[in-house]
Amino acid sequence: MSGFPGMQPPHREDGVTCLCVADVQITDRKIGRSIDQRAGTQSSGSAKVQLMRMVGHVRQKGLDIPEATPIVQDKISTGIAGLF
C-alpha cells in the first residue's frame, strides 16, 4: 500500500469481523381500536412510523458465525431498546 513519503501503512489487525445491517421500522399507534378494525390495518393519521438502519458488529480472533450471531443480535436489540 503506498501513501505519502515517510508514512507507515495502517496496522493490519488480525481477526474476523462479523457485521449485520438491519433496516428497522417502528410503528407507534394508539392502543385502543374499534372492534371492527382489524389488527393488521392502520388508521390514517394515528400511526407514527420511524425508519432507521441499525448496525451491529463484533471483531475477534478465531470467530465463527454461530458464535458471533448472538453477540451481534444483542448489540442490535440493545440499540433498538435504547430508543424507548
C-alpha positions as a printed NumPy array, in Angstrom:
array([[  0.   ,   0.   ,   0.   ],
       [  1.511,   3.296,  -0.985],
       [  0.939,   6.605,   0.761],
       [  2.788,   9.807,   1.39 ],
       [  6.585,   9.539,   1.637],
       [  7.662,   8.685,   5.182],
       [  4.239,   7.438,   6.291],
       [  3.716,   3.928,   7.563],
       [  0.81 ,   1.901,   6.171],
       [ -2.011,   1.333,   8.688],
       [ -1.572,  -1.591,  11.058],
       [ -3.421,  -4.648,   9.837],
       [ -5.417,  -6.221,  12.63 ],
       [ -5.746,  -9.979,  12.774],
       [ -9.172, -11.419,  13.327],
       [-12.595, -11.805,  11.832],
       [-15.219,  -9.083,  11.653],
       [-18.888, -10.115,  11.612],
       [-21.24 ,  -7.32 ,  10.615],
       [-25.027,  -7.168,  10.44 ],
       [-27.037,  -4.292,   8.978],
       [-30.765,  -4.289,   9.758],
       [-33.438,  -1.955,   8.414],
       [-35.922,  -1.359,  11.231],
       [-39.433,   0.056,  11.014],
       [-41.108,   1.059,  14.268],
       [-44.805,   1.931,  14.161],
       [-46.281,   3.774,  17.121],
       [-50.057,   3.74 ,  17.186],
       [-52.806,   4.183,  19.738],
       [-53.528,   1.19 ,  21.937],
       [-57.317,   1.419,  21.673],
       [-59.014,   0.468,  18.422],
       [-62.596,  -0.128,  17.442],
       [-63.972,  -3.662,  17.371],
       [-64.454,  -3.707,  13.596],
       [-60.874,  -2.581,  12.865],
       [-58.568,  -5.477,  12.018],
       [-55.284,  -5.86 ,  13.899],
       [-53.149,  -5.616,  10.744],
       [-54.673,  -2.408,   9.41 ],
       [-53.609,   1.109,  10.295],
       [-55.96 ,   4.024,  10.645],
       [-54.77 ,   7.06 ,   8.745],
       [-53.13 ,   9.849,  10.715],
       [-52.822,   7.99 ,  14.037],
       [-49.717,   5.914,  13.306],
       [-46.228,   7.351,  13.635],
       [-43.654,   5.43 ,  11.603],
       [-39.901,   5.618,  12.165],
       [-37.446,   4.063,   9.726],
       [-33.82 ,   3.528,  10.682],
       [-30.811,   1.401,   9.912],
       [-29.073,  -0.39 ,  12.793],
       [-25.572,  -1.832,  12.56 ],
       [-24.025,  -4.37 ,  14.902],
       [-20.536,  -5.804,  14.615],
       [-18.027,  -7.895,  16.505],
       [-14.31 ,  -8.401,  15.821],
       [-12.361, -11.241,  17.38 ],
       [ -9.687, -13.768,  16.527],
       [-10.982, -17.208,  15.659],
       [-14.622, -16.117,  15.47 ],
       [-17.202, -18.157,  13.599],
       [-20.737, -17.219,  12.567],
       [-22.634, -19.319,  15.167],
       [-20.55 , -17.723,  17.922],
       [-20.904, -14.176,  16.548],
       [-24.652, -14.27 ,  15.821],
       [-25.966, -13.888,  19.412],
       [-23.435, -11.124,  20.125],
       [-24.49 ,  -9.118,  17.072],
       [-28.198,  -9.743,  17.799],
       [-27.718,  -8.452,  21.343],
       [-25.983,  -5.294,  20.104],
       [-28.767,  -4.523,  17.614],
       [-31.571,  -5.239,  20.115],
       [-29.849,  -3.059,  22.727],
       [-29.66 ,  -0.24 ,  20.171],
       [-33.354,  -0.537,  19.367],
       [-34.362,  -0.751,  23.056],
       [-32.3  ,   2.353,  23.783],
       [-34.682,   4.384,  21.626],
       [-37.534,   3.902,  24.106]])
